[in-house]
Amino acid sequence: MITFAEELLLLALDDEKGKFYSMPFMTLEYALVGAILMELALKNRLETDQEHLIIVNDAPTGDALFDKVLQIISQEPKTLNAKFWIREISKAIPNLKDILLERLIAKGIIKKSEHTILWVFSERCYPTLDDKEVKEVRTRIREIVLSDNIPNPRDIALITLLDTCNLIDKIFSKEELERAEKRIEQIAKMDLIGQALSQAVSDVYKMVNLAVAAEPD
């Protein structure tokens, strides 16, 4: 089974080109941290709301990446919110996207491919080897959004993050989105964990972009 963050990363990749869809600066990186925190919350390792993020069980998870995130949080004596931790973990693990890509490569889901542009610049791509996982995730998300089925907490969280990253339109057609807009909004409000962390991802992204815009040329 692939992790929540790995699912999000797969959905952020264009299957045909093997490259990431265009997104605002750092949005995907923050969303991946949010996905890991959501997974830890769903595993009952931490609790979070709009104001606090607290570790409730710091025993090893058996996953080196999850354990590293728990270790980073546990070293801070103060109780801080999800927005703080998304920013801090992004700094502490700046190669998070690469780590997750390597995990997907090791699982045989994608491969690494490089080719030269204009005989000078090397471009790295990650075409899909086994699209079963991608299709399964997309099918699951489509069935939930286009029906009245009650989603589980994991799918609520994933749909919330996809909406935050503007990746929903990569799964649904324009006509489907027009019909399902209210449904997506309803799903995003169902889960407090998803709400808190998705809002934190969005807030951190806005803060960074405001800072970048304020920098002199």
GIQUI-V388488 format. One record per pair of residues at least 12 apart in sequence whose C-alpha atoms are under 8 Angstrom apart, sorted by sequence separation. I is the first residue (numbers start at 0). J is the second residue. If there is no record, write none. Layout:
i->(I,I)
j->(J,J)
//
This chain:
i->(43,44,57,72,111,112,43,44,57,111,112,111,112,140,54,110,111,57,109,110,71,109,110,54,109,110,140,54,108,109,68,108,109,107,108,107,108,8,7,108,159,53,158,39,52,53,4,7,51,52,159,4,51,52,158,159,50,51,52,141,158,4,35,50,51,141,3,4,49,50,155,156,3,48,49,155,47,48,137,160,47,145,155,156,159,163,3,144,155,159,2,150,156,156,160,163,144,152,155,156,159,163,144,33,32,29,32,29,32,29,28,31,31,28,28,8,8,8,5,4,5,5,18,18,17,18,16,17,18,16,17,16,17,15,41,14,15,41,12,14,81,82,85,38,81,85,82,86,81,82,85,37,82,82,34,10,34,9,34,6,10,6,30,30,27,26,22,22,48,48,47,46,49,48,49,47,3,7,40,3,7,11,37,10,37,37,36,33,33,30,33,30,29,26,29,26,29,26,25,24,24)
j->(55,56,69,84,123,124,56,57,70,124,125,125,126,154,69,125,126,73,125,126,88,126,127,72,127,128,158,73,127,128,88,128,129,128,129,129,130,31,31,132,183,78,183,65,78,79,31,34,78,79,186,32,79,80,186,187,79,80,81,170,187,34,65,80,81,171,34,35,80,81,186,187,35,80,81,187,80,81,170,193,81,179,189,190,193,197,38,179,190,194,38,186,192,193,197,200,182,190,193,194,197,201,183,85,85,85,88,86,89,89,89,95,96,95,96,96,99,100,99,99,100,103,123,124,124,125,124,125,126,125,126,126,127,126,152,126,127,153,125,127,195,196,199,153,196,200,199,203,199,200,203,156,202,203,156,133,157,133,160,133,137,136,160,164,164,164,164,165,191,192,192,192,195,195,196,195,153,157,192,157,161,166,192,166,193,196,196,196,197,197,200,200,200,200,203,201,204,204,204,204,208)
//
